[in-house]
Amino acid sequence: MSQSAGARSNSQPTVLLGVAGGMIAVAVGLTAGYFVLGTHNEARAATVVEPAAAPPRGEPPRGIAEYLARPVELVTAHGSVTRTWADLGVAIDPDEAGAVRGELAALAAHGSLPFRLDRERAARELFAIKASHDVSPLNAYLDLEEHQIHADQPGQGLDVWASLPRLEAAARQAAPRVELVHVAIPAAVTRQTLGIDDISHVLGRYLTKFPVTDRDRNFNLKLAASKVNGSVIKPGEEWSFNGTVGERSEKEGYKIAHVITAGEMVDGLAGGTCQISTTLFGAAFFAGLDLVRTTNHSRPSAYTQLGFDATVVWPNTDLKLKNPYDFPVVLHYRVSSGEAVVEVLGKARPYDKVVFERHILESTPFSTEERLDDEMPQDLTSIDQAGFNGYKLERFRRFYKGDKLVKTNKWTVEYKPVTEYVRRGTSTDPEVKAPPEKEVTRLKEPKDEDFKLEQ
């Protein structure tokens, strides 16, 4: 047993030495492999070509500034303007400029130039262009003198904010021309909102005259006519003179002129307005409009035929008309050169002829009254107001198609006699002088019982 044990004891150092030797050999091999691999990698690295260093950040490519100085045509609705890209706030983008590769022309062709847009500066420039290049819309309007309707035309407005992206994209191409974005601006008044689509025919027309020397009265005529001019009466619509012209007051600009009050011609506010209503009455009569409400003067008027007038007084005495047709009509009024002219315009009148006829039934002589005046020499006389006979008459409106009478309207009209006022002096003072002579208008009495006028 002792021998066996000794044999085992002697063999243990031998085993340990063998193991240690193996480990040393492995370590030596690994070390040798490391040095061999390291040497191989160094040799490989020495053969790799490093890429060229990029230009420093922010340094622009050579020649790119020339693109910013190039002119660009900006196309607007009103033509075009020319600016440089720099004027429009285009600048080099430093973040992109450092990484630029290739020819600038090729980059421009692909929309890749390293540019960016200063939107605030570009917007200021575009707003300045917009101010002078926007095209305003044109409203539709009635050319009453030419009997034409001019259609509306929309305007064109530069859309600054929508144009900015298009501008920036064009800048990256250095495009020579850019069409800016525009939006349509609708007209405030369109042909549809005018309420009438045909004014090529004159359904009825009437003219009265006035002395051009009475400036205040003439002013009133033009002011009242301006309120009527252009009025559109739709099919079946009732139209009011007072409702359209409104109050005739000093606040509205009317002046003092001759008016008829209680059968006597005196000075009053808005004198002359009744000539505007009377002239309109005549045109409406021949146009075939319904005469819903009409009142003749208390005395005949010098500017129209007996029985062919219409007085108005604010707010109760009115002239009211109604359009009986299936199409709208428009009133065209012109006051100038001593003439007041009214036309009723629209489609063709369905009648070939409209006739005004007057037949006098009764005549009443006027009376004379004397007015004493102690500031005039004794027995000197002057006429304050010329007298005029009173009349009762029948007024007819007859409608014809060809020679055939198709419809008749009839009214009874009365005028009271107009008193003649004679002023007589009573002063016996030899120093009292005669007043200057006053011009007195004396109306012509009708020659015949019957009168006829047609259109």
Secondary structure, DSSP 8 states (H G I E B T S, - for coil): -HHHHHHHHHHHHHHHHHHHHHHHHHHHHHHHHHHHHHHHHHHHHHH---------TT---TTTHHHHTSEEEEEETTEEEEEETTTTTEEE-HHHHTT--S-HHHHHHTT--SEEE-HHHHHHHHHHHHHHH-B--B--EEETTTTEEE--B-EEEE-HHHHHHHHHHHHTTT-SEEE--EEEE--SS-HHHHT-S---EEEEEEEEE--TT-HHHHHHHHHHHHHHTT-EE-TT-EEEHHHHH----TTTT--EEEEEETTEEEEEETTTHHHHHHHHHHHHHHHT-EEEE----SS--TTS-TT-----BTTTB--EEE--SSS-EEEEEEEETTEEEEEEEES--S-SEEEEEEEEEEEE---EEEEEEEEEETT-EEEEE--B-EEEEEEEEEEEETTEEEEEEEEEEEE--B-EEEEEEEE--TT---------------SSSEEEEE-
